[in-house]
Amino acid sequence: MGMDAQQRRWVKPLIVAWTAAICLFLYMPVAAAALASLSQSRYFTFPVAKWSTVWWGKTFDSIQIRELIETSITIAMLVTAISVVLAFFGALAFARYRWRGRSLYQRLVLLPIFFPQSVLGLALLLWFSALGLTLSWQTAVFAHLVWIVPVATLVIAIQVYSFDPALEEAAADLGASRWQVLKEVTLPVLWPGIFSGALFSFLLSWGNFPLSLFTTGADSTVPEYLYAKMIAGYTPGVPVLGTVSTLGAAVLLLGGYGLITVIRRARGT
């Protein structure tokens, strides 16, 4: 049934109001953390009695915080680099080629995604202990890969499904080698999916708590520090790091997808 003019007049304002309510519900905790980080008081009260950036200075002057950030970035960058390589070739096998055992492979690759991360972290801890490995940030890298590579594979596979194999065949018919086809045809076409997979890998590794908790050993990451300080020994550095993590993730996502949009427009695709 069609809507009359009076009903249509209310549709757009209702959609705008609903969207605003959803955004407010989702981002109010982030705003509260940002306000808490800018309060001079040790504990957050609203309205804020006195504004100050003193906790930002104290947080980033801390050697412990700098080491936490360095460890988290190192883990996330290694996980991203390894995940993208494994996920790229895994996605080609997942979605590009037909071969015996493909359906079983698709199920096995995605299986770790559905495991509770705490259970997966405990299983990896028991496995590392059985192998006699000392827990550190290196074992955390492996643990993150077990869960993140399937996610990155799925993200890149979505792009692979829309890839026309005729492009590779045409390049091969024109005399291009396999390496040239990969470099000049496959990678440029699939790079938005690869870039998206890299973003997902970095952010999921940076913010991962359950796997890090079980596998970092004496080392520690930002999520572990935030959890420890929330249950005992709270400091105003908690909202500072939380705000930095949230804003950093937002900048990466918006900047990354903005870059994809700009390059696509420049190429006319």
Backbone torsions as a table, in degrees:
resi	resn	phi	psi	omega
1	MET	NA	136.4	179.6
2	GLY	-79.7	157.3	179.2
3	MET	-96.5	144.0	175.6
4	ASP	-79.2	175.3	-174.3
5	ALA	-63.0	-37.0	-178.9
6	GLN	-66.8	-38.3	178.5
7	GLN	-69.3	-41.3	-179.5
8	ARG	-63.8	-29.2	-178.9
9	ARG	-64.3	-27.6	-178.2
10	TRP	-91.6	-10.9	-175.2
11	VAL	-65.2	-51.8	-176.8
12	LYS	-62.5	-47.0	176.9
13	PRO	-60.0	-36.6	178.8
14	LEU	-67.1	-40.3	178.1
15	ILE	-63.6	-43.8	179.1
16	VAL	-62.7	-43.7	-179.7
17	ALA	-65.0	-41.1	179.0
18	TRP	-65.2	-42.5	178.7
19	THR	-63.1	-42.2	178.8
20	ALA	-63.8	-39.0	179.5
21	ALA	-65.5	-41.0	178.3
22	ILE	-64.1	-46.0	179.6
23	CYS	-62.7	-39.9	178.3
24	LEU	-63.2	-42.4	179.5
25	PHE	-64.2	-39.6	-176.6
26	LEU	-75.8	-38.5	-169.9
27	TYR	-104.3	-1.6	176.2
28	MET	-60.6	-42.9	176.9
29	PRO	-60.5	-37.5	178.6
30	VAL	-65.0	-42.8	178.9
31	ALA	-63.2	-38.9	178.9
32	ALA	-63.1	-41.1	178.0
33	ALA	-64.2	-41.2	179.0
34	ALA	-63.8	-41.6	177.9
35	LEU	-64.7	-40.9	179.6
36	ALA	-63.3	-35.0	-179.1
37	SER	-71.6	-19.7	-178.3
38	LEU	-102.0	6.1	178.4
39	SER	-91.8	140.7	178.5
40	GLN	-73.0	-24.5	179.8
41	SER	-69.2	149.3	179.4
42	ARG	-68.2	-35.3	-179.7
43	TYR	-114.3	144.4	-173.4
44	PHE	-74.2	128.0	171.6
45	THR	-132.3	147.6	179.9
46	PHE	-125.9	132.1	2.5
47	PRO	-72.8	157.1	-177.9
48	VAL	-68.6	125.6	-177.0
49	ALA	-72.1	-43.6	-178.1
50	LYS	-146.4	129.3	-178.5
51	TRP	-85.6	144.9	179.2
52	SER	-165.1	152.5	174.9
53	THR	-107.6	18.0	-175.5
54	VAL	-61.2	-36.9	-178.0
55	TRP	-70.8	-28.6	175.4
56	TRP	-65.3	-45.3	179.2
57	GLY	-63.3	-45.1	-179.4
58	LYS	-65.4	-36.3	-179.1
59	THR	-64.9	-47.9	-175.7
60	PHE	-84.3	-7.6	170.4
61	ASP	-83.2	-12.9	-177.5
62	SER	-75.8	127.6	177.7
63	ILE	-64.0	-37.8	179.7
64	GLN	-61.2	-43.1	-179.8
65	ILE	-65.0	-41.9	179.4
66	ARG	-63.3	-38.9	177.7
67	GLU	-66.9	-38.2	177.5
68	LEU	-62.1	-46.2	-179.7
69	ILE	-64.4	-42.0	179.2
70	GLU	-62.0	-43.8	178.9
71	THR	-63.5	-45.1	-178.6
72	SER	-63.9	-42.4	179.4
73	ILE	-66.5	-41.2	178.7
74	THR	-60.0	-47.8	178.9
75	ILE	-60.7	-47.6	-176.5
76	ALA	-63.6	-40.0	-178.8
77	MET	-69.4	-41.5	177.2
78	LEU	-64.7	-43.4	178.7
79	VAL	-61.7	-41.4	179.9
80	THR	-62.7	-48.8	-177.9
81	ALA	-61.4	-47.0	-178.2
82	ILE	-70.1	-40.5	-178.5
83	SER	-62.2	-43.0	-177.2
84	VAL	-63.4	-43.0	179.7
85	VAL	-64.5	-50.6	-179.2
86	LEU	-64.7	-41.1	-177.4
87	ALA	-69.5	-33.3	179.8
88	PHE	-61.9	-52.9	-179.7
89	PHE	-70.7	-33.3	176.2
90	GLY	-64.8	-37.8	179.5
91	ALA	-68.3	-35.7	176.4
92	LEU	-63.0	-43.0	177.2
93	ALA	-69.1	-30.6	-177.2
94	PHE	-72.8	-42.4	-169.3
95	ALA	-125.6	-18.1	-172.0
96	ARG	-92.3	-42.7	-172.6
97	TYR	-111.8	149.2	175.8
98	ARG	-104.6	126.2	-177.9
99	TRP	-153.8	160.9	-179.0
100	ARG	-63.7	129.8	-178.7
101	GLY	89.2	6.7	-177.7
102	ARG	-62.6	-43.8	-178.3
103	SER	-64.1	-38.3	176.8
104	LEU	-66.3	-41.9	177.8
105	TYR	-59.9	-42.6	-180.0
106	GLN	-60.8	-39.7	179.7
107	ARG	-70.4	-42.4	-178.3
108	LEU	-66.9	-37.5	-179.1
109	VAL	-64.4	-40.2	-175.8
110	LEU	-85.2	-10.5	-174.5
111	LEU	-57.9	-43.6	-178.7
112	PRO	-60.2	-24.5	-179.5
113	ILE	-61.9	-33.7	-173.3
114	PHE	-89.2	-5.6	175.1
115	PHE	-75.5	136.8	169.5
116	PRO	-58.5	132.5	-174.3
117	GLN	-63.4	-32.3	178.2
118	SER	-65.6	-39.1	177.8
119	VAL	-67.9	-42.7	178.4
120	LEU	-63.3	-41.4	178.4
121	GLY	-63.6	-41.6	177.7
122	LEU	-64.2	-42.1	178.5
123	ALA	-61.5	-42.8	179.0
124	LEU	-67.4	-37.1	176.4
125	LEU	-60.3	-45.8	179.1
126	LEU	-63.8	-38.8	179.8
127	TRP	-66.4	-45.8	178.3
128	PHE	-60.9	-39.8	179.5
129	SER	-65.4	-40.0	179.1
130	ALA	-64.6	-32.6	179.1
131	LEU	-82.6	-7.4	180.0
132	GLY	76.5	23.7	-179.3
133	LEU	-85.8	140.4	175.1
134	THR	-81.7	127.3	-178.3
135	LEU	-70.4	135.8	178.7
136	SER	-160.8	-172.3	179.0
137	TRP	-65.6	-25.4	177.7
138	GLN	-65.9	-40.5	176.6
139	THR	-68.1	-30.5	176.3
140	ALA	-65.6	-35.9	176.4
141	VAL	-59.0	-47.0	179.5
142	PHE	-62.3	-42.8	-179.6
143	ALA	-62.0	-42.8	178.3
144	HIS	-63.2	-38.9	-179.0
145	LEU	-62.0	-37.4	-178.6
146	VAL	-58.2	-36.1	-177.6
147	TRP	-94.6	-33.7	-172.0
148	ILE	-85.5	-33.9	179.0
149	VAL	-56.8	-44.4	176.0
150	PRO	-60.0	-37.2	178.5
151	VAL	-64.9	-47.4	179.2
152	ALA	-63.9	-37.0	177.5
153	THR	-61.1	-43.8	179.4
154	LEU	-64.5	-41.0	180.0
155	VAL	-63.3	-46.2	-179.1
156	ILE	-70.8	-34.6	-179.9
157	ALA	-61.9	-32.3	177.3
158	ILE	-59.8	-40.8	177.1
159	GLN	-70.4	-36.6	-178.8
160	VAL	-64.9	-36.5	-179.5
161	TYR	-59.9	-30.8	179.9
162	SER	-89.9	2.0	-178.1
163	PHE	-81.7	129.8	-179.3
164	ASP	-88.2	113.8	179.8
165	PRO	-61.5	-19.5	-179.8
166	ALA	-62.2	-26.1	178.2
167	LEU	-64.9	-43.4	177.5
168	GLU	-67.1	-40.8	-179.3
169	GLU	-64.0	-40.0	178.6
170	ALA	-64.5	-41.8	178.5
171	ALA	-64.1	-40.6	178.4
172	ALA	-65.4	-39.0	178.6
173	ASP	-64.1	-27.7	179.4
174	LEU	-85.0	3.6	174.5
175	GLY	100.8	8.3	-179.8
176	ALA	-74.0	141.4	176.0
177	SER	-76.4	171.2	179.3
178	ARG	-61.6	-38.9	178.6
179	TRP	-65.0	-42.0	178.3
180	GLN	-64.9	-38.9	177.5
181	VAL	-62.6	-43.9	179.4
182	LEU	-63.7	-44.8	-174.9
183	LYS	-74.2	-42.1	-171.8
184	GLU	-95.9	-19.3	-176.0
185	VAL	-119.0	-59.4	-171.7
186	THR	-65.0	-52.5	-176.8
187	LEU	-63.2	-45.6	178.1
188	PRO	-60.9	-36.0	-179.6
189	VAL	-71.9	-38.1	-175.0
190	LEU	-91.9	-2.9	-172.0
191	TRP	-61.8	-32.2	175.6
192	PRO	-60.1	-40.3	177.3
193	GLY	-68.0	-38.9	178.5
194	ILE	-64.4	-43.1	179.1
195	PHE	-64.2	-41.7	177.6
196	SER	-63.6	-41.3	177.0
197	GLY	-61.3	-38.1	178.4
198	ALA	-66.0	-42.3	178.1
199	LEU	-62.2	-47.0	178.1
200	PHE	-59.3	-43.8	-177.7
201	SER	-61.6	-46.4	-178.1
202	PHE	-63.6	-48.6	-175.9
203	LEU	-68.6	-38.8	178.7
204	LEU	-67.4	-35.4	177.9
205	SER	-72.9	-43.2	-179.6
206	TRP	-58.8	-42.5	-175.3
207	GLY	-95.4	8.2	-175.4
208	ASN	-76.7	125.7	178.8
209	PHE	-105.5	-50.4	-172.9
210	PRO	-60.6	-47.1	-178.5
211	LEU	-67.1	-39.0	179.0
212	SER	-64.9	-39.8	-178.1
213	LEU	-58.3	-39.4	-176.1
214	PHE	-85.2	-20.7	-166.7
215	THR	-124.4	-2.5	-178.8
216	THR	-84.4	-18.4	179.8
217	GLY	65.2	-128.1	-178.5
218	ALA	-73.2	-20.4	176.6
219	ASP	-77.2	166.9	-178.8
220	SER	-147.6	152.7	179.2
221	THR	-116.6	172.2	-179.2
222	VAL	-59.1	-47.9	178.7
223	PRO	-59.3	-37.9	177.9
224	GLU	-64.7	-41.3	178.8
225	TYR	-63.1	-44.3	-179.8
226	LEU	-61.0	-42.9	179.8
227	TYR	-64.7	-44.5	-178.2
228	ALA	-62.2	-40.4	-178.0
229	LYS	-76.1	-22.3	177.9
230	MET	-77.1	-28.8	-178.6
231	ILE	-93.9	-19.5	179.0
232	ALA	-161.3	132.5	176.1
233	GLY	73.6	43.3	-179.1
234	TYR	-56.2	137.6	173.3
235	THR	-131.8	156.0	177.5
236	PRO	-65.8	-7.1	174.0
237	GLY	-67.2	-19.8	179.3
238	VAL	-62.7	-54.5	177.2
239	PRO	-65.3	-28.5	177.4
240	VAL	-63.7	-50.9	180.0
241	LEU	-66.0	-37.2	177.2
242	GLY	-62.3	-41.9	178.7
243	THR	-66.0	-43.3	179.5
244	VAL	-61.8	-43.3	-180.0
245	SER	-62.9	-44.2	-179.0
246	THR	-66.3	-46.9	-179.9
247	LEU	-66.0	-38.4	177.6
248	GLY	-62.4	-42.6	177.9
249	ALA	-63.3	-42.0	179.5
250	ALA	-63.2	-42.8	179.9
251	VAL	-63.8	-43.4	179.0
252	LEU	-61.9	-46.2	-178.2
253	LEU	-66.1	-51.7	-178.0
254	LEU	-66.3	-41.6	178.1
255	GLY	-66.0	-41.2	179.9
256	GLY	-64.0	-48.3	-178.9
257	TYR	-74.6	-26.0	171.3
258	GLY	-65.3	-40.3	177.6
259	LEU	-63.3	-42.2	177.3
260	ILE	-59.9	-44.2	-179.6
261	THR	-62.6	-44.1	-178.8
262	VAL	-63.0	-45.0	-178.2
263	ILE	-67.5	-38.8	177.6
264	ARG	-63.2	-41.1	177.9
265	ARG	-66.3	-38.1	179.0
266	ALA	-64.4	-33.1	179.2
267	ARG	-85.1	-10.5	-179.2
268	GLY	74.4	27.2	-179.3
269	THR	-108.8	NA	NA
